[in-house]
Amino acid sequence: MRTELKNITLSYQTNSGKEYNIPLSYQLFGKDLFTAPIIVINHALTGNSNVAGKKGWWKQLIGEGQVIDTNTYTVLCFNIPGNGYDNFLIDEYENFSPSDIANIFLEGLKILNIQSVYAIIGGSLGGGIGWEMLAKQPDLAEIFIPVACDFKTHDWLHAQCLVQKFLLSSDHEPLQKARIHAMLCYRTPQSLNDRFQTQYNQEKQCLESEDWLVYHGNSLNERFSLKSYKLMNHLLMNINAEEKRLEEISARMHLISVDTDLFFPASEIRMCFEKLKEKNKNVDYHEIQSIHGHDAFLMEYEQLNNIIKNIL
C-alpha cells in the first residue's frame, strides 16, 4: 500500500479573482490507478490525505480487509491546499471558498486523467466539498456518501464558526482557545457528562473535563498551524453548493447523519434528503445513533462500517 505524498502544480484563479500557483498534494492507497474502481476521500477540518495505514485517521474504515478494502479499490485523497500537511500555507485565506477547493480537486482529477470515479466519500467539511464537486460535475461519481454534513452551512454552524473566527484572532493562545470551543461543538452535554461525571483531578487542581479540553487544545497546537485552522474554519463557514444543481447529480446518494450532531443537525440532513427524494433522485438516508454528537463519525465505526458496507 503506497503512502508517499505526491504533488500536482497548477495555476488557479479563485472565484474572488486572485491568482495562485497551487501545489496540490495527494496520496494513493490500494490498487494502481486505472486497475480498480476509484474512491475519492475528502478529509475533514483537521484531517489530511493520510487516510489509511498505521497512522491513517480513517484506518478503521479504509485499508486491507476493511469496508473500503484497499485490495479492491484505488483510494485517492487530496489535501485541501493550505491544510499544512504538505507544508503549503495560505495567508489570504478569505480568498478561497469551498467552491474553489472543489474546482481545484476537479482540476486535479483532470490532470490525473480521471474522468469519473466509483465513489466520493467525505466527512464534515470534506462532505461539503463533495457536494460542491458534484454540483459542478454531476456525473463524476456513481456513488456519493456525505457523512455528518450538508450541502450548505446553515445559520447555527455559521454562528459557531464566527465564534471560532473571533477566538482565532485573539492574541493569546488562539488555536488552543478555538479548539476547546470546537470540542464542545463536536461532542454533546451527555457525552461529556457521562464520561467525566464532575470528577476532580487533585493533582492538577481542576475538573477532569477541563483537563481533557486543555489537552485537546494543546495537542492540536502542536500538530496544526494557526493559518491552516483559520482557512479550514473559513471553508466550513461558507459551504454553499448550488441547490438547483443538486437535482442534476446522477450518483446514488447516501446521506449519513448523526442523531445528536450539533454542527450538522440530523434534521437538516433529513430535509435535504426529503427535497431530493421529491425530485425522484436516487437517494437514501442513514442515521448513526450516538451520544457523542458530530464526532461520532470518527468514533462509531461499527455503525458507520455497517452502513457503508451495504452501499459499496
Secondary structure, 3 states (H helix, E strand, C coil): CCCCCEEEEEEEECCCCCEEEEEEEEEEEECCCCCCCEEEEECCCCCCCCCCCCCCCCCCCEECCCCEECCCCEEEEECCCCCCCCCCCCCCHHHCCHHHHHHHHHHHHHHCCCCCEEEEEEECHHHHHHHHHHHHCCCCEEEEEEECCCCECCHHHHHHHHHHHHHHCCCCCHHHHHHHHHHHHHCCHHHHHHHHCCCEECCCCEEHHHHHHHHHHHHHHHHCCHHHHHHHHHHHHCCECCHHHHCCCCCEEEEEEECCCCCCCHHHHHHHHHHHHHCCCCEEEEEECCCCHHHHHHCCHHHHHHHHHCCC
